[in-house]
Amino acid sequence: MHNIEAVQRLHLWLETRDGMLLGLGRIQLLELVEELGSLNKAAAAMGMSYRAAWGRMKQTETVIGDPLVERTGPKKGFRLTPLGHEIVRMFRAWHSEVEAYAVERARSIFPWATEPYSEDAPRSGKRS
């Protein structure tokens, strides 16, 4: 094999009969709400409309049965609820564990270097 350097990409999500529960996009949205203090700013940072972000958040909250975000005051913004923080923590831990296992397995199966995906890693721009 000709110096192949593979990067593993995983797309993990959880869904129920009632709809989408959690995925990386929703977790990133929650993290940005906490960081920016605004669902509107979080949506814009992700390149989506406020309506789309609100709909996704409400769908997840409906499936879970409890709120993940709360208003910080009249017209002041949003922050994560304690459950929202816990959901982000649990999803990130699960995602990291699955990713680490998948990288380990890929390295043991394939005859080339396999690394986990990183936002900071340079990419060649080639996709297949």
Backbone atoms as SQL, in Angstrom:
CREATE TABLE atoms (id INTEGER PRIMARY KEY, chain TEXT, resi INTEGER, resn TEXT, atom TEXT, x REAL, y REAL, z REAL);
INSERT INTO atoms VALUES
  (1, 'A', 1, 'MET', 'N', 0.862, -1.178, 0.000),
  (2, 'A', 1, 'MET', 'CA', 0.000, 0.000, 0.000),
  (3, 'A', 1, 'MET', 'C', 0.903, 1.233, 0.000),
  (4, 'A', 2, 'HIS', 'N', 0.485, 2.242, -0.682),
  (5, 'A', 2, 'HIS', 'CA', 1.327, 3.416, -0.924),
  (6, 'A', 2, 'HIS', 'C', 1.157, 4.509, 0.114),
  (7, 'A', 3, 'ASN', 'N', 1.761, 4.355, 1.255),
  (8, 'A', 3, 'ASN', 'CA', 1.730, 5.394, 2.296),
  (9, 'A', 3, 'ASN', 'C', 0.345, 5.999, 2.523),
  (10, 'A', 4, 'ILE', 'N', -0.616, 5.158, 2.699),
  (11, 'A', 4, 'ILE', 'CA', -1.980, 5.632, 2.948),
  (12, 'A', 4, 'ILE', 'C', -2.063, 6.149, 4.380),
  (13, 'A', 5, 'GLU', 'N', -2.629, 7.323, 4.526),
  (14, 'A', 5, 'GLU', 'CA', -2.883, 7.911, 5.841),
  (15, 'A', 5, 'GLU', 'C', -4.382, 8.149, 5.950),
  (16, 'A', 6, 'ALA', 'N', -5.073, 7.205, 6.564),
  (17, 'A', 6, 'ALA', 'CA', -6.531, 7.283, 6.667),
  (18, 'A', 6, 'ALA', 'C', -6.947, 8.076, 7.898),
  (19, 'A', 7, 'VAL', 'N', -8.042, 8.786, 7.760),
  (20, 'A', 7, 'VAL', 'CA', -8.650, 9.505, 8.878),
  (21, 'A', 7, 'VAL', 'C', -10.048, 8.932, 9.064),
  (22, 'A', 8, 'GLN', 'N', -10.303, 8.483, 10.258),
  (23, 'A', 8, 'GLN', 'CA', -11.600, 7.897, 10.567),
  (24, 'A', 8, 'GLN', 'C', -12.614, 8.977, 10.862),
  (25, 'A', 9, 'ARG', 'N', -13.767, 8.877, 10.235),
  (26, 'A', 9, 'ARG', 'CA', -14.876, 9.793, 10.502),
  (27, 'A', 9, 'ARG', 'C', -16.065, 8.958, 10.937),
  (28, 'A', 10, 'LEU', 'N', -16.695, 9.337, 12.009),
  (29, 'A', 10, 'LEU', 'CA', -17.885, 8.649, 12.493),
  (30, 'A', 10, 'LEU', 'C', -19.043, 9.620, 12.591),
  (31, 'A', 11, 'HIS', 'N', -20.207, 9.139, 12.244),
  (32, 'A', 11, 'HIS', 'CA', -21.417, 9.931, 12.441),
  (33, 'A', 11, 'HIS', 'C', -22.328, 9.097, 13.315),
  (34, 'A', 12, 'LEU', 'N', -22.424, 9.466, 14.570),
  (35, 'A', 12, 'LEU', 'CA', -23.219, 8.732, 15.541),
  (36, 'A', 12, 'LEU', 'C', -24.423, 9.558, 15.969),
  (37, 'A', 13, 'TRP', 'N', -25.550, 8.903, 16.099),
  (38, 'A', 13, 'TRP', 'CA', -26.718, 9.590, 16.626),
  (39, 'A', 13, 'TRP', 'C', -27.626, 8.575, 17.287),
  (40, 'A', 14, 'LEU', 'N', -28.548, 9.077, 18.063),
  (41, 'A', 14, 'LEU', 'CA', -29.556, 8.267, 18.729),
  (42, 'A', 14, 'LEU', 'C', -30.924, 8.770, 18.299),
  (43, 'A', 15, 'GLU', 'N', -31.799, 7.834, 17.973),
  (44, 'A', 15, 'GLU', 'CA', -33.160, 8.213, 17.630),
  (45, 'A', 15, 'GLU', 'C', -34.126, 7.245, 18.297),
  (46, 'A', 16, 'THR', 'N', -35.372, 7.661, 18.372),
  (47, 'A', 16, 'THR', 'CA', -36.422, 6.832, 18.947),
  (48, 'A', 16, 'THR', 'C', -37.575, 6.783, 17.954),
  (49, 'A', 17, 'ARG', 'N', -38.606, 6.059, 18.293),
  (50, 'A', 17, 'ARG', 'CA', -39.804, 6.053, 17.439),
  (51, 'A', 17, 'ARG', 'C', -40.431, 7.437, 17.373),
  (52, 'A', 18, 'ASP', 'N', -40.176, 8.244, 18.399),
  (53, 'A', 18, 'ASP', 'CA', -40.726, 9.599, 18.453),
  (54, 'A', 18, 'ASP', 'C', -39.895, 10.606, 17.667),
  (55, 'A', 19, 'GLY', 'N', -38.723, 10.207, 17.189),
  (56, 'A', 19, 'GLY', 'CA', -37.915, 11.114, 16.393),
  (57, 'A', 19, 'GLY', 'C', -36.468, 11.157, 16.838),
  (58, 'A', 20, 'MET', 'N', -35.758, 12.083, 16.242),
  (59, 'A', 20, 'MET', 'CA', -34.340, 12.269, 16.511),
  (60, 'A', 20, 'MET', 'C', -34.143, 12.642, 17.976),
  (61, 'A', 21, 'LEU', 'N', -33.219, 11.966, 18.611),
  (62, 'A', 21, 'LEU', 'CA', -32.922, 12.249, 20.015),
  (63, 'A', 21, 'LEU', 'C', -31.679, 13.115, 20.112),
  (64, 'A', 22, 'LEU', 'N', -30.553, 12.571, 19.721),
  (65, 'A', 22, 'LEU', 'CA', -29.282, 13.310, 19.808),
  (66, 'A', 22, 'LEU', 'C', -28.350, 12.909, 18.685),
  (67, 'A', 23, 'GLY', 'N', -27.591, 13.874, 18.244),
  (68, 'A', 23, 'GLY', 'CA', -26.517, 13.648, 17.296),
  (69, 'A', 23, 'GLY', 'C', -25.455, 14.702, 17.541),
  (70, 'A', 24, 'LEU', 'N', -24.354, 14.587, 16.852),
  (71, 'A', 24, 'LEU', 'CA', -23.253, 15.527, 17.051),
  (72, 'A', 24, 'LEU', 'C', -23.679, 16.969, 16.776),
  (73, 'A', 25, 'GLY', 'N', -24.511, 17.176, 15.756),
  (74, 'A', 25, 'GLY', 'CA', -24.975, 18.534, 15.449),
  (75, 'A', 25, 'GLY', 'C', -25.759, 19.158, 16.592),
  (76, 'A', 26, 'ARG', 'N', -26.607, 18.373, 17.217),
  (77, 'A', 26, 'ARG', 'CA', -27.395, 18.907, 18.334),
  (78, 'A', 26, 'ARG', 'C', -26.514, 19.167, 19.548),
  (79, 'A', 27, 'ILE', 'N', -25.521, 18.322, 19.741),
  (80, 'A', 27, 'ILE', 'CA', -24.590, 18.544, 20.845),
  (81, 'A', 27, 'ILE', 'C', -23.776, 19.813, 20.587),
  (82, 'A', 28, 'GLN', 'N', -23.323, 19.996, 19.360),
  (83, 'A', 28, 'GLN', 'CA', -22.580, 21.217, 19.028),
  (84, 'A', 28, 'GLN', 'C', -23.465, 22.448, 19.215),
  (85, 'A', 29, 'LEU', 'N', -24.733, 22.336, 18.858),
  (86, 'A', 29, 'LEU', 'CA', -25.672, 23.443, 19.064),
  (87, 'A', 29, 'LEU', 'C', -25.800, 23.767, 20.547),
  (88, 'A', 30, 'LEU', 'N', -25.956, 22.755, 21.378),
  (89, 'A', 30, 'LEU', 'CA', -26.030, 22.979, 22.826),
  (90, 'A', 30, 'LEU', 'C', -24.757, 23.633, 23.351),
  (91, 'A', 31, 'GLU', 'N', -23.607, 23.158, 22.898),
  (92, 'A', 31, 'GLU', 'CA', -22.336, 23.740, 23.346),
  (93, 'A', 31, 'GLU', 'C', -22.225, 25.207, 22.946),
  (94, 'A', 32, 'LEU', 'N', -22.678, 25.521, 21.745),
  (95, 'A', 32, 'LEU', 'CA', -22.619, 26.918, 21.292),
  (96, 'A', 32, 'LEU', 'C', -23.614, 27.798, 22.037),
  (97, 'A', 33, 'VAL', 'N', -24.784, 27.261, 22.379),
  (98, 'A', 33, 'VAL', 'CA', -25.735, 28.030, 23.187),
  (99, 'A', 33, 'VAL', 'C', -25.072, 28.400, 24.510),
  (100, 'A', 34, 'GLU', 'N', -24.417, 27.439, 25.117),
  (101, 'A', 34, 'GLU', 'CA', -23.744, 27.721, 26.398),
  (102, 'A', 34, 'GLU', 'C', -22.614, 28.735, 26.219),
  (103, 'A', 35, 'GLU', 'N', -21.844, 28.565, 25.170),
  (104, 'A', 35, 'GLU', 'CA', -20.703, 29.462, 24.926),
  (105, 'A', 35, 'GLU', 'C', -21.144, 30.879, 24.570),
  (106, 'A', 36, 'LEU', 'N', -22.151, 30.994, 23.701),
  (107, 'A', 36, 'LEU', 'CA', -22.556, 32.299, 23.181),
  (108, 'A', 36, 'LEU', 'C', -23.726, 32.922, 23.936),
  (109, 'A', 37, 'GLY', 'N', -24.428, 32.120, 24.729),
  (110, 'A', 37, 'GLY', 'CA', -25.552, 32.637, 25.502),
  (111, 'A', 37, 'GLY', 'C', -26.770, 32.973, 24.664),
  (112, 'A', 38, 'SER', 'N', -26.814, 32.424, 23.456),
  (113, 'A', 38, 'SER', 'CA', -27.894, 32.773, 22.545),
  (114, 'A', 38, 'SER', 'C', -28.137, 31.628, 21.572),
  (115, 'A', 39, 'LEU', 'N', -29.385, 31.219, 21.436),
  (116, 'A', 39, 'LEU', 'CA', -29.729, 30.206, 20.444),
  (117, 'A', 39, 'LEU', 'C', -29.591, 30.781, 19.045),
  (118, 'A', 40, 'ASN', 'N', -29.935, 32.038, 18.868),
  (119, 'A', 40, 'ASN', 'CA', -29.814, 32.690, 17.567),
  (120, 'A', 40, 'ASN', 'C', -28.353, 32.740, 17.112),
  (121, 'A', 41, 'LYS', 'N', -27.455, 33.139, 18.015),
  (122, 'A', 41, 'LYS', 'CA', -26.027, 33.200, 17.663),
  (123, 'A', 41, 'LYS', 'C', -25.458, 31.803, 17.431),
  (124, 'A', 42, 'ALA', 'N', -25.915, 30.835, 18.223),
  (125, 'A', 42, 'ALA', 'CA', -25.458, 29.453, 18.042),
  (126, 'A', 42, 'ALA', 'C', -25.902, 28.933, 16.676),
  (127, 'A', 43, 'ALA', 'N', -27.147, 29.203, 16.312),
  (128, 'A', 43, 'ALA', 'CA', -27.662, 28.771, 15.013),
  (129, 'A', 43, 'ALA', 'C', -26.855, 29.412, 13.887),
  (130, 'A', 44, 'ALA', 'N', -26.620, 30.712, 13.991),
  (131, 'A', 44, 'ALA', 'CA', -25.852, 31.411, 12.959),
  (132, 'A', 44, 'ALA', 'C', -24.445, 30.849, 12.837),
  (133, 'A', 45, 'ALA', 'N', -23.819, 30.531, 13.964),
  (134, 'A', 45, 'ALA', 'CA', -22.462, 29.973, 13.941),
  (135, 'A', 45, 'ALA', 'C', -22.425, 28.619, 13.246),
  (136, 'A', 46, 'MET', 'N', -23.549, 27.903, 13.265),
  (137, 'A', 46, 'MET', 'CA', -23.633, 26.607, 12.613),
  (138, 'A', 46, 'MET', 'C', -24.203, 26.699, 11.201),
  (139, 'A', 47, 'GLY', 'N', -24.528, 27.908, 10.761),
  (140, 'A', 47, 'GLY', 'CA', -25.038, 28.087, 9.406),
  (141, 'A', 47, 'GLY', 'C', -26.484, 27.636, 9.239),
  (142, 'A', 48, 'MET', 'N', -27.269, 27.724, 10.314),
  (143, 'A', 48, 'MET', 'CA', -28.681, 27.345, 10.216),
  (144, 'A', 48, 'MET', 'C', -29.546, 28.481, 10.715),
  (145, 'A', 49, 'SER', 'N', -30.811, 28.420, 10.368),
  (146, 'A', 49, 'SER', 'CA', -31.735, 29.456, 10.807),
  (147, 'A', 49, 'SER', 'C', -32.093, 29.246, 12.280),
  (148, 'A', 50, 'TYR', 'N', -32.553, 30.301, 12.893),
  (149, 'A', 50, 'TYR', 'CA', -33.022, 30.213, 14.279),
  (150, 'A', 50, 'TYR', 'C', -34.180, 29.227, 14.351),
  (151, 'A', 51, 'ARG', 'N', -35.058, 29.286, 13.388),
  (152, 'A', 51, 'ARG', 'CA', -36.228, 28.395, 13.376),
  (153, 'A', 51, 'ARG', 'C', -35.804, 26.925, 13.330),
  (154, 'A', 52, 'ALA', 'N', -34.814, 26.607, 12.497),
  (155, 'A', 52, 'ALA', 'CA', -34.324, 25.222, 12.406),
  (156, 'A', 52, 'ALA', 'C', -33.700, 24.790, 13.732),
  (157, 'A', 53, 'ALA', 'N', -32.896, 25.670, 14.322),
  (158, 'A', 53, 'ALA', 'CA', -32.255, 25.349, 15.606),
  (159, 'A', 53, 'ALA', 'C', -33.299, 25.159, 16.691),
  (160, 'A', 54, 'TRP', 'N', -34.276, 26.054, 16.753),
  (161, 'A', 54, 'TRP', 'CA', -35.336, 25.962, 17.748),
  (162, 'A', 54, 'TRP', 'C', -36.123, 24.668, 17.560),
  (163, 'A', 55, 'GLY', 'N', -36.437, 24.324, 16.328),
  (164, 'A', 55, 'GLY', 'CA', -37.181, 23.100, 16.044),
  (165, 'A', 55, 'GLY', 'C', -36.422, 21.854, 16.473),
  (166, 'A', 56, 'ARG', 'N', -35.135, 21.815, 16.195),
  (167, 'A', 56, 'ARG', 'CA', -34.325, 20.669, 16.606),
  (168, 'A', 56, 'ARG', 'C', -34.251, 20.558, 18.122),
  (169, 'A', 57, 'MET', 'N', -34.052, 21.687, 18.762),
  (170, 'A', 57, 'MET', 'CA', -33.963, 21.703, 20.221),
  (171, 'A', 57, 'MET', 'C', -35.278, 21.238, 20.838),
  (172, 'A', 58, 'LYS', 'N', -36.386, 21.762, 20.337),
  (173, 'A', 58, 'LYS', 'CA', -37.702, 21.395, 20.865),
  (174, 'A', 58, 'LYS', 'C', -37.995, 19.916, 20.614),
  (175, 'A', 59, 'GLN', 'N', -37.623, 19.396, 19.451),
  (176, 'A', 59, 'GLN', 'CA', -37.860, 17.987, 19.160),
  (177, 'A', 59, 'GLN', 'C', -37.109, 17.100, 20.154),
  (178, 'A', 60, 'THR', 'N', -35.842, 17.421, 20.410),
  (179, 'A', 60, 'THR', 'CA', -35.055, 16.640, 21.366),
  (180, 'A', 60, 'THR', 'C', -35.639, 16.755, 22.762),
  (181, 'A', 61, 'GLU', 'N', -36.020, 17.963, 23.160),
  (182, 'A', 61, 'GLU', 'CA', -36.617, 18.140, 24.489),
  (183, 'A', 61, 'GLU', 'C', -37.935, 17.368, 24.621),
  (184, 'A', 62, 'THR', 'N', -38.711, 17.318, 23.554),
  (185, 'A', 62, 'THR', 'CA', -39.967, 16.577, 23.577),
  (186, 'A', 62, 'THR', 'C', -39.711, 15.085, 23.755),
  (187, 'A', 63, 'VAL', 'N', -38.740, 14.553, 23.021),
  (188, 'A', 63, 'VAL', 'CA', -38.418, 13.132, 23.135),
  (189, 'A', 63, 'VAL', 'C', -37.876, 12.816, 24.529),
  (190, 'A', 64, 'ILE', 'N', -37.002, 13.683, 25.061),
  (191, 'A', 64, 'ILE', 'CA', -36.421, 13.463, 26.394),
  (192, 'A', 64, 'ILE', 'C', -37.459, 13.701, 27.487),
  (193, 'A', 65, 'GLY', 'N', -38.310, 14.693, 27.269),
  (194, 'A', 65, 'GLY', 'CA', -39.352, 14.992, 28.252),
  (195, 'A', 65, 'GLY', 'C', -38.985, 16.073, 29.244),
  (196, 'A', 66, 'ASP', 'N', -37.830, 16.690, 29.061),
  (197, 'A', 66, 'ASP', 'CA', -37.377, 17.771, 29.943),
  (198, 'A', 66, 'ASP', 'C', -36.592, 18.791, 29.128),
  (199, 'A', 67, 'PRO', 'N', -36.551, 20.052, 29.598),
  (200, 'A', 67, 'PRO', 'CA', -35.815, 21.082, 28.857),
  (201, 'A', 67, 'PRO', 'C', -34.295, 20.926, 28.975),
  (202, 'A', 68, 'LEU', 'N', -33.617, 21.266, 27.892),
  (203, 'A', 68, 'LEU', 'CA', -32.152, 21.260, 27.855),
  (204, 'A', 68, 'LEU', 'C', -31.589, 22.672, 27.889),
  (205, 'A', 69, 'VAL', 'N', -32.423, 23.648, 27.516),
  (206, 'A', 69, 'VAL', 'CA', -32.021, 25.056, 27.564),
  (207, 'A', 69, 'VAL', 'C', -33.099, 25.823, 28.325),
  (208, 'A', 70, 'GLU', 'N', -32.675, 26.953, 28.892),
  (209, 'A', 70, 'GLU', 'CA', -33.625, 27.824, 29.593),
  (210, 'A', 70, 'GLU', 'C', -33.246, 29.273, 29.322),
  (211, 'A', 71, 'ARG', 'N', -34.243, 30.109, 29.373),
  (212, 'A', 71, 'ARG', 'CA', -34.004, 31.547, 29.177),
  (213, 'A', 71, 'ARG', 'C', -33.263, 32.099, 30.389),
  (214, 'A', 72, 'THR', 'N', -32.354, 33.020, 30.123),
  (215, 'A', 72, 'THR', 'CA', -31.612, 33.652, 31.217),
  (216, 'A', 72, 'THR', 'C', -32.353, 34.865, 31.749),
  (217, 'A', 73, 'GLY', 'N', -33.407, 35.259, 31.097),
  (218, 'A', 73, 'GLY', 'CA', -34.216, 36.410, 31.506),
  (219, 'A', 73, 'GLY', 'C', -34.994, 36.894, 30.305),
  (220, 'A', 74, 'PRO', 'N', -35.858, 37.876, 30.504),
  (221, 'A', 74, 'PRO', 'CA', -36.630, 38.395, 29.372),
  (222, 'A', 74, 'PRO', 'C', -35.715, 38.948, 28.279),
  (223, 'A', 75, 'LYS', 'N', -35.787, 38.340, 27.112),
  (224, 'A', 75, 'LYS', 'CA', -35.020, 38.798, 25.936),
  (225, 'A', 75, 'LYS', 'C', -33.506, 38.817, 26.159),
  (226, 'A', 76, 'LYS', 'N', -33.004, 38.038, 27.130),
  (227, 'A', 76, 'LYS', 'CA', -31.572, 38.097, 27.426),
  (228, 'A', 76, 'LYS', 'C', -30.785, 36.932, 26.843),
  (229, 'A', 77, 'GLY', 'N', -31.428, 35.854, 26.476),
  (230, 'A', 77, 'GLY', 'CA', -30.697, 34.748, 25.895),
  (231, 'A', 77, 'GLY', 'C', -31.025, 33.419, 26.546),
  (232, 'A', 78, 'PHE', 'N', -30.147, 32.453, 26.306),
  (233, 'A', 78, 'PHE', 'CA', -30.347, 31.094, 26.793),
  (234, 'A', 78, 'PHE', 'C', -29.082, 30.560, 27.439),
  (235, 'A', 79, 'ARG', 'N', -29.282, 29.548, 28.278),
  (236, 'A', 79, 'ARG', 'CA', -28.177, 28.776, 28.843),
  (237, 'A', 79, 'ARG', 'C', -28.666, 27.335, 28.973),
  (238, 'A', 80, 'LEU', 'N', -27.733, 26.436, 29.166),
  (239, 'A', 80, 'LEU', 'CA', -28.102, 25.038, 29.345),
  (240, 'A', 80, 'LEU', 'C', -28.647, 24.807, 30.744),
  (241, 'A', 81, 'THR', 'N', -29.617, 23.925, 30.827),
  (242, 'A', 81, 'THR', 'CA', -30.108, 23.471, 32.127),
  (243, 'A', 81, 'THR', 'C', -29.083, 22.466, 32.669),
  (244, 'A', 82, 'PRO', 'N', -29.183, 22.103, 33.934),
  (245, 'A', 82, 'PRO', 'CA', -28.291, 21.042, 34.435),
  (246, 'A', 82, 'PRO', 'C', -28.403, 19.759, 33.599),
  (247, 'A', 83, 'LEU', 'N', -29.616, 19.414, 33.158),
  (248, 'A', 83, 'LEU', 'CA', -29.775, 18.241, 32.294),
  (249, 'A', 83, 'LEU', 'C', -29.070, 18.452, 30.963),
  (250, 'A', 84, 'GLY', 'N', -29.157, 19.659, 30.414),
  (251, 'A', 84, 'GLY', 'CA', -28.467, 19.964, 29.160),
  (252, 'A', 84, 'GLY', 'C', -26.971, 19.736, 29.282),
  (253, 'A', 85, 'HIS', 'N', -26.385, 20.210, 30.381),
  (254, 'A', 85, 'HIS', 'CA', -24.954, 19.983, 30.624),
  (255, 'A', 85, 'HIS', 'C', -24.646, 18.492, 30.713),
  (256, 'A', 86, 'GLU', 'N', -25.493, 17.757, 31.415),
  (257, 'A', 86, 'GLU', 'CA', -25.275, 16.323, 31.604),
  (258, 'A', 86, 'GLU', 'C', -25.400, 15.555, 30.278),
  (259, 'A', 87, 'ILE', 'N', -26.357, 15.924, 29.459),
  (260, 'A', 87, 'ILE', 'CA', -26.534, 15.286, 28.149),
  (261, 'A', 87, 'ILE', 'C', -25.306, 15.520, 27.279),
  (262, 'A', 88, 'VAL', 'N', -24.795, 16.746, 27.262),
  (263, 'A', 88, 'VAL', 'CA', -23.583, 17.051, 26.486),
  (264, 'A', 88, 'VAL', 'C', -22.421, 16.207, 26.996),
  (265, 'A', 89, 'ARG', 'N', -22.245, 16.149, 28.306),
  (266, 'A', 89, 'ARG', 'CA', -21.148, 15.378, 28.880),
  (267, 'A', 89, 'ARG', 'C', -21.259, 13.895, 28.514),
  (268, 'A', 90, 'MET', 'N', -22.465, 13.327, 28.667),
  (269, 'A', 90, 'MET', 'CA', -22.663, 11.903, 28.380),
  (270, 'A', 90, 'MET', 'C', -22.444, 11.599, 26.903),
  (271, 'A', 91, 'PHE', 'N', -22.965, 12.450, 26.013),
  (272, 'A', 91, 'PHE', 'CA', -22.804, 12.215, 24.582),
  (273, 'A', 91, 'PHE', 'C', -21.332, 12.292, 24.192),
  (274, 'A', 92, 'ARG', 'N', -20.629, 13.305, 24.686),
  (275, 'A', 92, 'ARG', 'CA', -19.208, 13.455, 24.349),
  (276, 'A', 92, 'ARG', 'C', -18.398, 12.260, 24.849),
  (277, 'A', 93, 'ALA', 'N', -18.694, 11.770, 26.055),
  (278, 'A', 93, 'ALA', 'CA', -17.985, 10.602, 26.591),
  (279, 'A', 93, 'ALA', 'C', -18.264, 9.381, 25.725),
  (280, 'A', 94, 'TRP', 'N', -19.523, 9.157, 25.383),
  (281, 'A', 94, 'TRP', 'CA', -19.905, 8.025, 24.526),
  (282, 'A', 94, 'TRP', 'C', -19.229, 8.126, 23.171),
  (283, 'A', 95, 'HIS', 'N', -19.288, 9.295, 22.556),
  (284, 'A', 95, 'HIS', 'CA', -18.693, 9.496, 21.239),
  (285, 'A', 95, 'HIS', 'C', -17.186, 9.230, 21.284),
  (286, 'A', 96, 'SER', 'N', -16.518, 9.746, 22.295),
  (287, 'A', 96, 'SER', 'CA', -15.065, 9.540, 22.430),
  (288, 'A', 96, 'SER', 'C', -14.715, 8.064, 22.596),
  (289, 'A', 97, 'GLU', 'N', -15.477, 7.352, 23.417),
  (290, 'A', 97, 'GLU', 'CA', -15.215, 5.927, 23.627),
  (291, 'A', 97, 'GLU', 'C', -15.430, 5.120, 22.353),
  (292, 'A', 98, 'VAL', 'N', -16.512, 5.392, 21.649),
  (293, 'A', 98, 'VAL', 'CA', -16.790, 4.671, 20.403),
  (294, 'A', 98, 'VAL', 'C', -15.717, 4.992, 19.367),
  (295, 'A', 99, 'GLU', 'N', -15.343, 6.256, 19.266),
  (296, 'A', 99, 'GLU', 'CA', -14.316, 6.659, 18.309),
  (297, 'A', 99, 'GLU', 'C', -12.972, 5.997, 18.619),
  (298, 'A', 100, 'ALA', 'N', -12.582, 5.970, 19.884),
  (299, 'A', 100, 'ALA', 'CA', -11.307, 5.347, 20.264),
  (300, 'A', 100, 'ALA', 'C', -11.310, 3.858, 19.925),
  (301, 'A', 101, 'TYR', 'N', -12.420, 3.188, 20.212),
  (302, 'A', 101, 'TYR', 'CA', -12.522, 1.766, 19.885),
  (303, 'A', 101, 'TYR', 'C', -12.447, 1.561, 18.371),
  (304, 'A', 102, 'ALA', 'N', -13.152, 2.381, 17.614),
  (305, 'A', 102, 'ALA', 'CA', -13.169, 2.239, 16.159),
  (306, 'A', 102, 'ALA', 'C', -11.783, 2.481, 15.559),
  (307, 'A', 103, 'VAL', 'N', -11.044, 3.443, 16.069),
  (308, 'A', 103, 'VAL', 'CA', -9.682, 3.696, 15.579),
  (309, 'A', 103, 'VAL', 'C', -8.788, 2.496, 15.897),
  (310, 'A', 104, 'GLU', 'N', -8.893, 1.995, 17.112),
  (311, 'A', 104, 'GLU', 'CA', -8.105, 0.822, 17.516),
  (312, 'A', 104, 'GLU', 'C', -8.387, -0.366, 16.592),
  (313, 'A', 105, 'ARG', 'N', -9.658, -0.624, 16.311),
  (314, 'A', 105, 'ARG', 'CA', -10.033, -1.740, 15.435),
  (315, 'A', 105, 'ARG', 'C', -9.535, -1.513, 14.015),
  (316, 'A', 106, 'ALA', 'N', -9.677, -0.299, 13.507),
  (317, 'A', 106, 'ALA', 'CA', -9.201, 0.000, 12.151),
  (318, 'A', 106, 'ALA', 'C', -7.698, -0.236, 12.052),
  (319, 'A', 107, 'ARG', 'N', -6.960, 0.184, 13.061),
  (320, 'A', 107, 'ARG', 'CA', -5.506, -0.023, 13.061),
  (321, 'A', 107, 'ARG', 'C', -5.143, -1.503, 13.099),
  (322, 'A', 108, 'SER', 'N', -5.971, -2.317, 13.772),
  (323, 'A', 108, 'SER', 'CA', -5.667, -3.744, 13.864),
  (324, 'A', 108, 'SER', 'C', -6.101, -4.509, 12.608),
  (325, 'A', 109, 'ILE', 'N', -7.011, -3.958, 11.830),
  (326, 'A', 109, 'ILE', 'CA', -7.529, -4.652, 10.653),
  (327, 'A', 109, 'ILE', 'C', -6.826, -4.236, 9.365),
  (328, 'A', 110, 'PHE', 'N', -6.646, -2.929, 9.171),
  (329, 'A', 110, 'PHE', 'CA', -6.118, -2.424, 7.898),
  (330, 'A', 110, 'PHE', 'C', -4.602, -2.250, 7.939),
  (331, 'A', 111, 'PRO', 'N', -3.951, -2.403, 6.795),
  (332, 'A', 111, 'PRO', 'CA', -2.483, -2.306, 6.752),
  (333, 'A', 111, 'PRO', 'C', -1.956, -0.878, 6.577),
  (334, 'A', 112, 'TRP', 'N', -2.708, 0.102, 7.020),
  (335, 'A', 112, 'TRP', 'CA', -2.243, 1.491, 6.901),
  (336, 'A', 112, 'TRP', 'C', -2.533, 2.257, 8.188),
  (337, 'A', 113, 'ALA', 'N', -1.895, 3.392, 8.284),
  (338, 'A', 113, 'ALA', 'CA', -2.083, 4.254, 9.460),
  (339, 'A', 113, 'ALA', 'C', -3.507, 4.811, 9.461),
  (340, 'A', 114, 'THR', 'N', -4.148, 4.745, 10.601),
  (341, 'A', 114, 'THR', 'CA', -5.493, 5.308, 10.751),
  (342, 'A', 114, 'THR', 'C', -5.494, 6.199, 11.977),
  (343, 'A', 115, 'GLU', 'N', -5.944, 7.417, 11.790),
  (344, 'A', 115, 'GLU', 'CA', -6.003, 8.388, 12.877),
  (345, 'A', 115, 'GLU', 'C', -7.433, 8.858, 13.070),
  (346, 'A', 116, 'PRO', 'N', -7.770, 9.298, 14.278),
  (347, 'A', 116, 'PRO', 'CA', -9.110, 9.860, 14.479),
  (348, 'A', 116, 'PRO', 'C', -9.224, 11.206, 13.782),
  (349, 'A', 117, 'TYR', 'N', -10.429, 11.572, 13.426),
  (350, 'A', 117, 'TYR', 'CA', -10.684, 12.867, 12.820),
  (351, 'A', 117, 'TYR', 'C', -10.410, 13.968, 13.827),
  (352, 'A', 118, 'SER', 'N', -9.863, 15.058, 13.350),
  (353, 'A', 118, 'SER', 'CA', -9.632, 16.229, 14.190),
  (354, 'A', 118, 'SER', 'C', -9.967, 17.471, 13.379),
  (355, 'A', 119, 'GLU', 'N', -10.694, 18.387, 13.984),
  (356, 'A', 119, 'GLU', 'CA', -11.016, 19.657, 13.313),
  (357, 'A', 119, 'GLU', 'C', -9.746, 20.425, 12.944),
  (358, 'A', 120, 'ASP', 'N', -8.676, 20.205, 13.707),
  (359, 'A', 120, 'ASP', 'CA', -7.436, 20.951, 13.510),
  (360, 'A', 120, 'ASP', 'C', -6.522, 20.338, 12.453),
  (361, 'A', 121, 'ALA', 'N', -6.784, 19.086, 12.075),
  (362, 'A', 121, 'ALA', 'CA', -5.897, 18.415, 11.133),
  (363, 'A', 121, 'ALA', 'C', -6.091, 18.962, 9.716),
  (364, 'A', 122, 'PRO', 'N', -4.976, 19.169, 9.002),
  (365, 'A', 122, 'PRO', 'CA', -5.103, 19.622, 7.619),
  (366, 'A', 122, 'PRO', 'C', -5.691, 18.507, 6.758),
  (367, 'A', 123, 'ARG', 'N', -6.506, 18.871, 5.785),
  (368, 'A', 123, 'ARG', 'CA', -7.115, 17.895, 4.893),
  (369, 'A', 123, 'ARG', 'C', -6.697, 18.188, 3.468),
  (370, 'A', 124, 'SER', 'N', -6.632, 17.140, 2.666),
  (371, 'A', 124, 'SER', 'CA', -6.214, 17.306, 1.290),
  (372, 'A', 124, 'SER', 'C', -7.311, 17.897, 0.412),
  (373, 'A', 125, 'GLY', 'N', -8.552, 17.813, 0.906),
  (374, 'A', 125, 'GLY', 'CA', -9.660, 18.330, 0.098),
  (375, 'A', 125, 'GLY', 'C', -10.264, 17.277, -0.800),
  (376, 'A', 126, 'LYS', 'N', -9.639, 16.114, -0.907),
  (377, 'A', 126, 'LYS', 'CA', -10.158, 15.038, -1.736),
  (378, 'A', 126, 'LYS', 'C', -11.209, 14.270, -0.975),
  (379, 'A', 127, 'ARG', 'N', -12.286, 13.952, -1.659),
  (380, 'A', 127, 'ARG', 'CA', -13.367, 13.145, -1.056),
  (381, 'A', 127, 'ARG', 'C', -13.786, 12.113, -2.078),
  (382, 'A', 128, 'SER', 'N', -14.216, 10.974, -1.576),
  (383, 'A', 128, 'SER', 'CA', -14.715, 9.973, -2.515),
  (384, 'A', 128, 'SER', 'C', -16.085, 9.530, -2.117);
